[in-house]
Amino acid sequence: MSPLRVGVIGVGHLGREHARIYASLPGCVLAGVVDTHEGRGKEIAVRHGVPLFARPEDLFGKVDAVSVVVPTRAHFAVAKPFLERGIPCLVEKPITATVEEAEAMVALAKSSGAILQIGHVERFNPAVQAYFRAPRIIPRFIEAQRISPYPFRSTDVGVVLDLMIHDLDIVLHLANSPVQSIEALGLNVLSRTEDLANARIRFENGCVADLTASRVALKTLRQVRLFSAEAYLVIDYRRQEARFYRKSERLLRGEVKVEDVPRESVKDARAFVFGELLNVETLRVPRVEPLASELESFIECVRDRKAPLVPGEHGLRALRAAVEIQRQIRACLSPPPAPKAGQ
């Protein structure tokens, strides 16, 4: 079979990585890149030996699929003419700037039959994939944390659409239940938009999720923890690690009752808890680049005409939750600093 021709629209910080991966993926060829910044676009085009185009529509007839990696506010306008022509699109997260645009994008893909995949890359994190291959638990409580130092980029959007959107997609997928209610608060520290945010989501099946995102932290932490009656799971996105903590057979059989264990008999509490009471199972996680797995999956879906792992509908539900969180946070934000005299 002839290789699929793929174009990348927008080759900034993330788009250039799309171009790099497509240029090396078996079964596809990077057919061209588009960028409004001529110098940046030329740099990536020359690096991969492909044409640079000034406008997205210049790719018509030259590509079988595209990655849309432009600022969020332009997602819908850029993807629309490709979806209308039935050309598959991978649109980076968040799906669009508004729920109305997201609904229109999903409807358009459905009517034209075009494959629409949303770039929620953490779904392709090998630690997350390892969990979905293992015997799963039914989470009753989910805790997601995504914090990092100030990035000095993507500051045109708040931390909810910049960082928390990743965990919203994961949490909504793990809970597997309609949202019952959302409570949120947030603060702006360095930006006009929120720099830190916390949201509590209650689901109709009784599951509760607590999400925290911050871009004004001293360290970087990206993890999610799932708690159930029988076990809990820790997924570290950054380290690509996943560990189950399950009740031991002795505990399940009632051979050990924690309240009856004399404190003086426990010389090493950590060893006792994680030896006699809880079994620790580290899932086997291959070291792979999540973005490469995501783009490889997209190419496979296009070639085999199958549904993507993260369809437009999933991007829409994540955006709906994010927009509600943002709405509640606006009431918490401080007004921007007043301009100085003479400005």
N, C-alpha and C positions, 0 to 999 in steps of 0.2 A: 504494500500500500504506500502511496506517496505521502510524504510527511505533511502534517498540518501546518499551514502558514498562520502565524500568530503575530499580531501587532500590539505594541504597548503604548498607551496614550497617557503621557505624563511620566517623565523619567527623572523625578526629583529623588528625595531620600529613599523612598520605597520603590518607586517605579524602576529605578536603575537596577534594583535587585531582581525584579520581574524579568527585565531584559537579559540580565546575566544568566538566569536559570533557564529561560526559554532557549537561549543560544546554545545551551549544552544538553538540553533534554532530548533523549532519543524519541523519535516519532514526530518531532515538530521542528520547525525552522522559524527563527525570528525574521519576519518579513519586513519590518520597519518600525520606526518609533516616531512619536509625535510629541512635540513640546513647544510651548509658546516662547520659552527662553531659548533663543537660537544657540547661544554658546553652550549651554548645558546639553541641549539636544544633540548638537554636533559632536560633542565629546563622546556621548554614549553611542551614537551612530557610527562614528569612526572606530571606536573600540571594538565593535562587533561586526564591522564591515557591512552595515545595512543602510538603506536610505533613511533620511530624515524628512518628515513631512510637516508642513506648517499647520494643517487642519486635519481633524479626525476623519472627515469625509474623504480625504485623499486616499484613505486606506480601502475604500470600496472597490471590490474587484481584485484586491491584492491580498486579502486575508480570509481565513476560514474562522477565526475567532480573535477576540481582543481582550486585553486586560485594561480596565479603566482605573487609572491611579492618579487622578486629578484631585484638586480640593473637593471636599464633600459637597459644597454648594453647587458644583458643576456636574455631579454624578449623573443626574437625570438627563440633563440636556445633552451630554456626551453619549450616554448609552442608548438613548431613545432611537436615533436613526438606525443604529445597528440592530437593535431588537426588532424594529419594524421590518427589517429585511431578513429576519430569521437568523442573524449572525450571533453565535453564542458569545456571552459576555461574562467575564469575571470582574465584578465591581468591588473595589476595596471597601472595607468597613469604615463608617456606618453606611448602610445601603444608600441613603440619600439624606438631604438636609431636613426634610419634613416628612411627616407620616403620609400626607396627601401624595407627595411625589413617589414615596415607596409603594403605596397602594397602586398608583398608576403604572409603575415599573413592573410590578408583579403581574398585573392584569395584561400589560402589553406582551410580556414574555409568554404568558399562557395563551394569548390569542394567536401569536405568531408561531408558537412552538419552539421558540429559541431557548436554549439552555441559559439559565441565569444562576450564577453562583456568586455568593457573597464572601468576601475575604476575611472571615473570622478564623484567623490562622491557628488559634489555640485548639481548635477541633482536631488539627493535624499534629499537635504536639505529641510525640511518642508516648509520653506519660499518660495523657488522656486516652490515646488509642489503646494502651496496655490495659487501662481500667475497663474499657468496653469489650475487650477480649476475655477478661476474667469474669468469674461468677459475680454478678453485681448485687449490690445491697439496695434496699429501699430507703433513701435518705429521709430523715425526719427533720434534720437541721443541717444547713449548708452555710459554711463561712468562707468568704472569698476576700482576699487581701491583695491589692496591687498598688504598691507604693514605690516611689523613686525620687531622686533629686530632680530639680527643675530642668527641663530638657532644652529650653530656649528654642523650641520649634513646636509647630501645631498649636501655638498659643491663640490662634483665631477661634479655637473651640475650647470649651471647658473640659475638665478632667473626666466628666461623665462620658462624653463622646470620644475623648482621646484615649482613655484607659479603661474605665469601668465597662464600656460597651463589650469588651472581650469577655468579661466575667458574666455579664448579663446573658450573653448568648449561651455560655456554658451552663449557668445555673438554670435557665429556662429549659434547657435540653435535659439536664439531670433530674429536675423536679418532675418533668413530664406531666404537668397539670396546669389548668388555667389559673391565671393570677386572680387572687381574691382581693388583695389590697396592697398598696405601697405607701410607705412612710419614708421621707427623706429629708436630709438637711445637708448644708454645705457652706463653705466659706471661701472667699477670695482673699489671697494673701499677697501675691505678686501680680496677678492678672486682673483684668476687668471681669473675666468669667471665673467660675469656681475652680479653685486649685485643690480642694479636698472635698470629699463627699462621702456620705454614708447613707445606705438605703436598706430598709427591711421590707422584704417581700413575703407575703403570706399567700399560700397556694390553696386551692380548693380541696386538695387531698390531705391537708393538714401540715404539709412541709413548710418550714420557715427558713428563709435565707437572709443572711446579713452580709452586705457587701461594703467594703471600704476601698476607696481609691484616693491617692494623694500624689501630687507631683512636687511637694515641698518637704520630702522626707530626707533624712540623712543617709539612708541605705535603700537598696533595691530589694523588694520582696514581692514575689508573685506566686501565690499558692491558693489552693482551695482545699477545704476539709469537709468531708461528708460524715455525718453521724447517723447511725441507725441503732436499733435495739440490740443487734447482734455484733456489730463491729463499727469501726470508723476508719476512714481512708484519708491519707494526706497526699495530695498531688502538688509537687513543686515544679511549676512550669519552667523556671529558669534553669534548674539543675536537671530537668527531665528525669525526675524520680517519682515513684509512686509506692506507697507502703500501706498495707492493711494491718490493722490491729484488731485481732479477733479474740473472743473469749476462749480460754483453754478448755479442753475436754473435761478436765477435772472440775473446773468452775461450772461448766454446763451440767455435769452430772451431780452437782451439789456436794462434791467431796471436799470442797474448800468453801468456807463461809468467812468472808472478809471480816465481818463484825466479831467473829470468834477468835481471830488470830491475835495472840498476845504481841504487843508492840516490841517487847524485849526479845522476842524470838526472831524478829526480822532484823538481821544485821545489815543487809543491803536492800533498802526498800525498792530501789530502781530495779535491781536484778530480780527481786521477788515478784513485783508487779508484772514485769515484762518477761517473766519466765514461767512462773506458776499460775498467774492469773490471765495474762494476755499473751497470745502468740503474735509475733511480728513477722509478716511476710512481705518481702521486698519483691515487687513485680519486675519481671524481666523487661527492660526498656532499651531498645536499640538506640544508639546515638545517631539521629538524623536531623536534617534541617527542616523544621516545620513548613517553611514557605515553599521549599522544593517539593515536599510531599503534597502540599496544597495544589500547586500548579500542575504537578504530574497527574493528580486526581482529576483536575479540570480537563486536561488533554484527553484522559481516558474516557471521561463522560462525553466529551464532544465526539470522539472517534466511535464510541460504542452506542451513542445516543441513549444514555442512561441518566437517571436523575442524580444531581450532585448531592454530596453529603450535607452541604449548607445551601439549600435553595433560597430563592428570594423571600419565600414566606417566613423563613427563620430570621432573615435580616430584618424583615418588617416587624416581627414580634419583639425583637431586641430593641429596635428603634422606638416602638410604642412605649416600652417600659422606660427607656432612657428619657424620652420627652416628658413623661409624667414626673420622673425624678427631677429633671431640670425645672419643671414648673414649680415644684415645691421648694426647690433650692433658691429660686429667685427671691423669695420672700426673706431669705437669710442673708443675702449678699450685702456687703457694704457699698455705698455709692462710690464711684471712682473719684480720685483726688481732684479737688477744685483746681483749675488752671491758675498759675501764678500771675501776679500783676504784670501787665504788658504783653501777655501771651494771647 
